[in-house]
Amino acid sequence: MSDKRFGKKGWTPERIGSLAGKTYLITGATSGTGFQASKILLSKGAKVVMLNRNPQKSIDAIATLRKELGNNSDLSFIHMDLADQASVRKAAVEVLEKVTHIDALICNGAIAQVPKQEFTIDGFESHLGVNHYGHFILQALLFPLIETSQGRIVVVGSEGYKMGIKTIQFDDMNWDKNYHQNNTYCHSKLAQIMSVYELQDRLKNANKKGVKVYACHPGASATSLIKTSGNLSSRIIFGLMMMTPLVQSAEKGAYPELMCATEDDLDERGYYGPTGRMYFTGPVGECKLEPFAKDKAVAEKLWTLSEKETNCTWTL
Ligand SMILES: NC(=O)c1ccc[n+]([C@@H]2O[C@H](COP(=O)([O-])OP(=O)(O)OC[C@H]3O[C@@H](n4cnc5c(N)ncnc54)[C@H](OP(=O)(O)O)[C@@H]3O)[C@@H](O)[C@H]2O)c1
């Protein structure tokens, strides 16, 4: 779907004005779309706080960005491992000590295509634990500050949401019976996307109008995602795809999350990403979201379960 405001090229960062005085938090910013999004936000004058699991990679990323953008860039990182709920809680406390407002929390970090069933520290299937539960608790803990800031929550999903079982596997959330490296990734991404629209509903019911919550996806982008956790054949297949026009740059992959974090008057019920063939590449705009991603009964059940599993109740 095209948005006339953006023209044929779709949304691009040229639309972002000065971000001086604004603060953005972004998870998983050592590489890929998170790194590129950080770079663009900094180039517009924003303060960026990365929430990363790997301290050395974070130091290197900061050094690279400072070299490119200047030593005055307002960039820092807080250690946070999404695979460890205690680490997420600790990071949230540190965020609240270090920043006075949050213009957007961009939930970007993820793992994908883990070949064998693995568990997070807290015993969750690894994709679900890192991608969904990690971000679920982070959002809940930072929500009070996002609310006083009248800020946004941006969730980076994936077109994978429609390539798996297309629902939440409540009877076996850890995939003990049918572990599959792609279905589990897709399951976690569907959980993340469903929770966006469920949170919107909950905010509306609580008459909380200030915070905006968005779901987007980066299409197919040349990042480290498959290289980090995928098996050899997945890495070879995606490596070959990266040499074709089917895959775009990591920078372009960052545009949808940047759009959701900065663009005014964007419909929250929409779902944003590249709109070209198969939504892999192309002008960034609104994409069609399959109805099962807004299945209210499933979303409510997932929310209740997520609060129970993370031992974290949202105060709305
Ligand atoms: N690339 C694509 O084609 C594609 C397609 C659909 C959706 N996506 C989505 O795009 C987002 C960005 O991924 P990307 O493609 O840019 O991949 P990437 O280059 O691998 O970046 C992923 C980031 O997440 C971090 N991360 C992984 N596990 C973490 C944990 N336990 N705690 C904290 N951070 C963690 C990584 O940190 P380390 O550096 O420590 O590994 C890295 O910084 C993800 O949400 C992904 O699902 C990507």
The ligand as a Tripos MOL2 file, in Angstrom:
@<TRIPOS>MOLECULE
LIG
   48    52     1     0     0
SMALL
NO_CHARGES

@<TRIPOS>ATOM
      1 N1         17.9640   -9.7330    8.1140 N.am      1 LIG1
      2 C1         16.7910  -10.1020    7.6570 C.2       1 LIG1
      3 O1         16.6290  -10.4220    6.4740 O.2       1 LIG1
      4 C2         15.6150  -10.1240    8.5850 C.ar      1 LIG1
      5 C3         14.3950  -10.5960    8.0910 C.ar      1 LIG1
      6 C4         13.2820  -10.5630    8.9230 C.ar      1 LIG1
      7 C5         13.3910  -10.0440   10.2010 C.ar      1 LIG1
      8 N2         14.6020   -9.6190   10.6620 N.ar      1 LIG1
      9 C6         14.6410   -9.0530   12.0230 C.3       1 LIG1
     10 O2         15.4790   -7.9010   12.0300 O.3       1 LIG1
     11 C7         15.9720   -7.6970   13.3650 C.3       1 LIG1
     12 C8         17.4380   -7.3560   13.3280 C.3       1 LIG1
     13 O3         18.1790   -8.4870   12.9360 O.3       1 LIG1
     14 P1         19.3720   -8.3770   11.8710 P.3       1 LIG1
     15 O4         18.8750   -8.9890   10.6320 O.co2     1 LIG1
     16 O5         19.9400   -7.0370   11.8610 O.co2     1 LIG1
     17 O6         20.4060   -9.4350   12.5070 O.3       1 LIG1
     18 P2         21.8120   -9.2630   13.2200 P.3       1 LIG1
     19 O7         22.7600   -8.5150   12.3700 O.co2     1 LIG1
     20 O8         22.1900  -10.6410   13.6500 O.co2     1 LIG1
     21 O9         21.4610   -8.3910   14.5120 O.3       1 LIG1
     22 C9         20.8090   -8.9880   15.6040 C.3       1 LIG1
     23 C10        21.2010   -8.2840   16.8620 C.3       1 LIG1
     24 O10        20.5260   -8.9130   17.9600 O.3       1 LIG1
     25 C11        21.4640   -9.1510   18.9750 C.3       1 LIG1
     26 N3         21.0930  -10.2390   19.8590 N.ar      1 LIG1
     27 C12        20.9680  -11.5510   19.5750 C.ar      1 LIG1
     28 N4         20.6890  -12.2360   20.6960 N.ar      1 LIG1
     29 C13        20.6220  -11.3370   21.6990 C.ar      1 LIG1
     30 C14        20.4150  -11.4440   23.0880 C.ar      1 LIG1
     31 N5         20.2160  -12.6210   23.6850 N.pl3     1 LIG1
     32 N6         20.4310  -10.3210   23.8400 N.ar      1 LIG1
     33 C15        20.6570   -9.1080   23.2630 C.ar      1 LIG1
     34 N7         20.8940   -8.9470   21.9470 N.ar      1 LIG1
     35 C16        20.8790  -10.0640   21.1840 C.ar      1 LIG1
     36 C17        22.7540   -9.4360   18.2310 C.3       1 LIG1
     37 O11        23.8470   -9.3320   19.1190 O.3       1 LIG1
     38 P3         25.2730  -10.0550   18.8710 P.3       1 LIG1
     39 O12        26.0770   -9.0970   18.0440 O.co2     1 LIG1
     40 O13        25.8030  -10.2270   20.2490 O.co2     1 LIG1
     41 O14        25.0100  -11.3410   18.1520 O.co2     1 LIG1
     42 C18        22.6980   -8.3620   17.1600 C.3       1 LIG1
     43 O15        23.1360   -7.1390   17.7080 O.3       1 LIG1
     44 C19        15.6090   -8.9560   14.1320 C.3       1 LIG1
     45 O16        14.4840   -8.6870   14.9400 O.3       1 LIG1
     46 C20        15.2460   -9.9640   13.0620 C.3       1 LIG1
     47 O17        14.3230  -10.9320   13.5040 O.3       1 LIG1
     48 C21        15.7140   -9.6460    9.8800 C.ar      1 LIG1
@<TRIPOS>BOND
     1     1     2 1
     2     2     3 2
     3     2     4 1
     4     4     5 ar
     5     4    48 ar
     6     5     6 ar
     7     6     7 ar
     8     7     8 ar
     9     8     9 1
    10     8    48 ar
    11     9    10 1
    12     9    46 1
    13    10    11 1
    14    11    12 1
    15    11    44 1
    16    12    13 1
    17    13    14 1
    18    14    15 2
    19    14    16 1
    20    14    17 1
    21    17    18 1
    22    18    19 2
    23    18    20 1
    24    18    21 1
    25    21    22 1
    26    22    23 1
    27    23    24 1
    28    23    42 1
    29    24    25 1
    30    25    26 1
    31    25    36 1
    32    26    27 ar
    33    26    35 ar
    34    27    28 ar
    35    28    29 ar
    36    29    30 ar
    37    29    35 ar
    38    30    31 1
    39    30    32 ar
    40    32    33 ar
    41    33    34 ar
    42    34    35 ar
    43    36    37 1
    44    36    42 1
    45    37    38 1
    46    38    39 2
    47    38    40 1
    48    38    41 1
    49    42    43 1
    50    44    45 1
    51    44    46 1
    52    46    47 1
@<TRIPOS>SUBSTRUCTURE
     1 LIG1         1 GROUP 0 **** ****
